[in-house]
């Protein structure tokens, strides 16, 4: 028995960790872009593994003003630097998952991106941005990092910065559609920077940064508007993006997507709203995580005029990505306070009657398929594409670097704690999504209204809009139980 136990421990010490940037897997992980003439070339395998591996230091909670324990910052200055991730210490599945949580929360930037250390110690910052605070007084979107004894640095841009939600009661839900008001914070930081450095300097910096998101092959590329917008307009574009939506990698403040819910990602066959990345195994999630956090900046687009690319300064190690993926697979939703009552029972009947399950198929409440948008003709016979058009705004999947010409069918599980809804978060609530008034040209979206505040109506997905008010309440009551 002892020999067997030793064997099992030794086996657990050596999990089969995929090679993240394996050439063949990288070449086949993505769908082609809607414009088939534009070919994406990622950083090659040898160059990828020459990028320095990220050292993850032990980090510590950030507290909101008035919630920090007495003497906390003084204590942090006495702490010795400590590496937080060492794969040689991991011998069980649970240990790997716990290590993945460390990776999930580990900052990748120690420079101000959305906020400064001074901001997080200023009560006005929280009132001006509506940044949520956990019930224990912590700010789960940032961490204090000690790399040198006596020096405490503010870290952010971890997975948790965008993929953490604080519920109304202060419950923290890791992996959920985040509600940190990233871009509003960034707009505030932009304004403060302009006061210190000068408007013209900050404007030039923003325009230079935004150039990476341009699509030279797109005649009506919205991202080129940045080059003609003034600083106040750019700040306004950031302020227009509500929590739950963010300008993430390969998008922009002019066309930001809804932040995806990572809870249940194990069962998703495609990643990103546009289904850009195939999710065939844990290696694909590792590749996607590395791409989204670091190496997207090295992408090259073969066209008449290539977009800018740059080499990342750091990357996750394969064991770090493996642990992170295991952690993401382990995430579960919070307890659902919505009970299956008589109204929800009637809604379940409506769900069946309306044939919602055709696309939102139980038990996952998605069929894991793709829907082509208007203006894009998919290849004939692709089994992953359903033969229906739903008429939603096609721009995100036709006019961004993530543009495949498709939107994936989202899961309806967990909609009770999510929001805003739609691929760009234009509807703040389910009630707004099922409000037929959203189709009217004069309708003002309750979520993301557009970078200039003038975008009107939420087109498409007509299913459920013909219900009576009582039927609509019943259907929503059912959906909130999922």
C-alpha positions, 0 to 999 in steps of 0.5 A: 500500500505504501508503494502504491501511495508513493506512486500516486503522489509521484504521478500527481507531481507530474501532470501532463502539461500541454506545451502552450505555444506548440506550432500546429496548435497555434496555427489551428486555434482560431477561426479565419477572419471575416475578410478571408484575405487578411491572414493573422500571424502570431509570434512563432514558437521559438520567439514565444519561448524566448520571452521571459517568464513572469515572476509572480510575487506574493501579493496582498489585499487592497482596502477601500478608504476607512476599511484598512486594518490599523498599521496594515501599510506599515506592516507591508513595508516589513514583509520580505519579497516572496515568490508565490508560484512554484510548480515543484510544490504542487502535488494534487489537483486541488493544489494546482487549482489553488495555484491557479487562483494565485495566477488569476489574481496576480497583477501583470502591471505595476504602472497606473492603467486605470487607477493609482495608489493615491486613487484607491486611498481617496474616498472621492475616487470611489464615489466618482467612479462607483467602484464596488467594494467587497463586504470585507472592505477589500478592492478585488480588482487590485493587489499590493505587491512587494518585490523589494522589502520596504517598497509596496507597489500597486498592481493591477491588470490581472485576470481578476481586474476584469473578470471579478464581480462584486454583488450588491451585498458585497459578495465577490464572484471570481470569474464572473462578468466583471463590474469594475468600471475600468474605462471610466477610471481610465478616463478619469486618470486621463483627465488627471494626467492631462492636468499634470503633463499637458493636454497635447502630450496626453492626447498624443500618447492616447492616439499613439496607443490607439493606432494598434487597433486600426484595421487598414484593410477596413475602408470605414474603420471606426478606430481611425476616428481616434486620430481626429478626436480631441482629448475631451471626446476621448475622455467622454468615450471612456466615460461612456463605457459602463461596468461590465463592458471594457475596451480589451485586447484587440478592441477599442474604446469606440467598439468595446465588448461585454466582458464574458462570464468565465464561469462554465468556460469548461463547456464552451466550444468557442471563446470570445463573442465572435467565436474567434478561438476554438476551445478543443482542450485545456491547451487552447484555454492556456493559449487563449489566456496567454494571447489575451494577456500578453502576446496579442501585441505581437500579432501581424496582419498580412494585408496591404498595410500591416498594423503595428506589432511589438514583442511582449515583455513577459509571459506566463510559464506553461505551468502557470497557464495550466494552473490558471486553466484548471482554476477557471474550469473549477469556478462555480456560480454563487448561490442563486436567490431566485426560486423556481416559483409559479411564475418561473414555471410558466416562463419555462413553458414559454421557453419551450413554446418559443423554441428558445432551446433550439439555440439555448439548449439545456443543460448548458443553455447554449448549443455551442454554435455560431450565428453569421451576421448580416453582411457576411456569407459563411462557407456552405456546410459548416456544421458549427454555423446555424442557418439563421440570422438574428439581425444584431449589430454586426460591427464588432464581428466585422470591424475589429481584429476579432471579426470572424463574421459570427457571434457565438450563441451565449449560455443563459446560465447565470444571467441573474448575476450578470449584466449588461447584456448583448455583445456590447452590453447595450441592455443593462438588464434582462427587462431592457433586453426583452423590451420591444421599445429597444428596436425604435430608432429613438430608443436610448440604450440603458447600457453602452450607448456608444462612444459619442452617446448618440448610438440609438436602438438595440437591433436584432434578436426579436425572440421574446419581444412579442410577449405580453407584459405578464408573459415577459415577466414569467420568461425572465423569472425562469431565466433568472433561475438558471 
